[in-house]
């Protein structure tokens, strides 16, 4: 499985990114893979490689690139409450500076990079994201509705807020098929938010599947955290690969 670090030019600089794609055959459908808030690290590289093994060119950018290459913040020990509090405290300024306007500019740059890669099949691409990345995935679908055919969002950050730029208000601009894999216990997306999200998507005629994974908490797909749920991770793969097989069937000689 070929993997490499690449540099993605953006209007605000250069984003470092991990890329994985099948060995031989192709070209392959492109997939933009958005990291969670913790950042680029081995568990995400492994997930990107697994997805690529199903016939996709997968691009995993460091969305905090404005603060330097990954790892932007050393992860440290997240097994204790004190360790988690200290780590996410260091992340707070990075979150604050990744404004909606910057995220939208970045999304366009990532999609342009995919479209220009010789290993990527011309045509529609997919997007998947986790935590923070689950929000970015939905926003990306609204940036280039003509280019993004499928979007998956797993244990996302808040998709429903009372702000004018809340992600759920983008529903009328979406043409992709969406899959939401939601945690049963998640302060970012409590039941009332899930209900509002579903209603907004349905009112706009968005093709979507929303599934709440039983006995899971925010971050359940990440095997290097205390939130990890093995059954939830496997179900996530079923949902993600099912979505992409419908909207982005892999190239027959490479997938």
Number of C-alpha atoms within 10 A of each C-alpha: 11 12 17 10 13 15 14 20 15 17 10 11 12 18 23 22 20 21 23 25 31 24 14 12 13 21 23 28 27 30 30 27 28 28 24 24 18 17 22 24 14 10 14 20 18 12 17 25 22 18 21 27 19 19 26 33 29 31 27 24 25 24 29 22 18 16 14 13 16 18 15 19 18 11 16 10 13 16 12 9 10 10 14 15 12 14 18 17 11 15 17 10 10 19 14 9 13 15 11 15 9 14 17 17 16 25 24 16 18 21 23 15 18 23 19 11 13 11 19 21 20 16 13 19 28 27 29 28 23 26 24 23 25 27 26 29 31 26 25 25 27 21 20 19 15 14 20 27 23 29 30 30 28 29 30 27 22 20 22 22 16 8 8 8 12 15 20 23 18 17 22 15 15 25 20 25 20 25 23 24 23 27 26 18 17 17 13 18 22 15 16 9 17 20 13 15 22 18 14 18 20 14 11 16 13 18 14 18 15 16 16 16 20 12 12 21 20 22 26 26 28 19 14 15 15 13 15 17 19 14 14 23 18 12 15 23 15 11 18 23 17 14 22 25 13 12 18 23 17 22 16 11 11 17 20
